[in-house]
């Protein structure tokens, strides 16, 4: 579900950027362009905020489920699936598997939180829409002078 939400928000943002780019290519009057920039910026900034709240909620849900599953697993002898996942992805430890003798180590890059990367992407998108909104307001001010 998290990946689907990310795909949806990225698709919506891409569509809105394309819409704005297409509109700019039509060379509308400055007043109309300013209005379009302000409208899209004013729409997308709150959408980014809502997206960040959804991502935060989802990250907390995952943290809760992970803790809950680790707690259950500790009471079941012989199971270590969730502990292994924790050790590999969050502690960056090598995990040895019982039975086949294999082991696995997650690369340092893969062990980093995807939530942080997604939040970085969100900040980039938010910055873009704030810049569009600001440029629209400045263009409007210059047009009305």
N, C-alpha and C positions, 0 to 999 in steps of 0.2 A: 504494500500500500504506500509506503514511504516513497519508493521509486516512482510509482504511478503519480503521486502528488507532485514530485519534483518534475517529472516529464510534463505534467499538465501546466505547471506554473511557467516552465521554460518555454513551452509551446505558446502560451498566451503572450508572454513577453516578446517572443520572436515575432508573432503576428502583429503586435502593436508597434514594434520597431519597423517592420515592413510597411505597415499602414502609414506611419509617420514619414518614412523615407519616400514612399510613393507620392504622398501628398506634397512633400517638399519638391519632388521632381516636377510637379505640375506648375511650379512657380506661382503659388497663390499670392494675393495681396498680403503685405506684411501683417496687417491687422488680423486677417483670417489665419495666417500661419501662427501668429502669437496665440490666438485663441485655441488653436488645435494643440499647440505645445503645452499650454497651461492646462487644458482639459485632460490630456493624456498624463501629464505629470501629476496632476491632482488626483487622478484615478489610480495610477500605478504606485504612488508612494504608500497609500493605505493598504493596497494589495500586498506589497512587500512586507509591511508590518504584520498583516494577518498571516502571511506565509511564515514569518519568523515565529509567531505564536504557535502555529500548528507544528512546526519543526521542533520547538522546545517541548511541547506537550508529548510529541512522539518520542523524543529522546528520553524523557522522564519515564514514559511507559516502558520503553525497552530496558532502561536501568532497573525499574521495578521488577519486570518479568525475569531479568537475569538474576537478580538477588533472590527472588522467589524460587526459581528453578534450582539455583545452587543450594538453597536451604532444603528443598525436597530431596535433592540428590544426596546430600550428606546423610540422610536417614535411610537411604537404600544402599545396601552393601554391594560393592562391585561395580557400581556405575560411576563414570567420571566424565561423561560427555560435556556437560556444561562447565565443569572445573577445567577440563582440557581447553575448551574454547576461551575461558577467562585467562588461563595461563598463557596461551599462545597469542591471543589478540590484544590483551590489555596489560600483560606483564612482559610480553615479548620473550617468553621462555620456550625452550625446546620441549616438545611433548613427545613422550615415548608411549607407543601403543602396546598394550598387553596382547599377547597371542601371536602376532606376526613379526614382532621385533622392529617394526618401522618406527620412524620418528619424523617429526615435522617442526619446522621453524618458520614463522611468518616473517617476511622481510620487513625491515624497519619502516619502509614507506607504506606497506599495507597495514602495519600495526597502528598507524595514526588514525585518529577518529575521522570517520567520513562526515560526521555531524559538523565538525569544525570546518572542513572543506566546503560543505554545503552552505554554512553560514558566511564564509568568505565570498562565495559566489553571490549570495544574497546581498551582501554589502556592496559588491560591485554593481549589481543590477539596481539596487536602491540609489547608489551614487549617480548612475546614469540618469535615472528618472528625476532625481533632484536637480541635476544639471539641466535637463530638458525644461523642467518647470521654471528654473531660474532664468534660463535663456529666453523662455517665452515671456516672462514678466519683464525682463529688460527690453525685449523687442517691442512689447506693448507700450512700455514707457517711452521708448524712442519714437515709436510711430505716432503717439499722441502728442508729442512735443511740437 
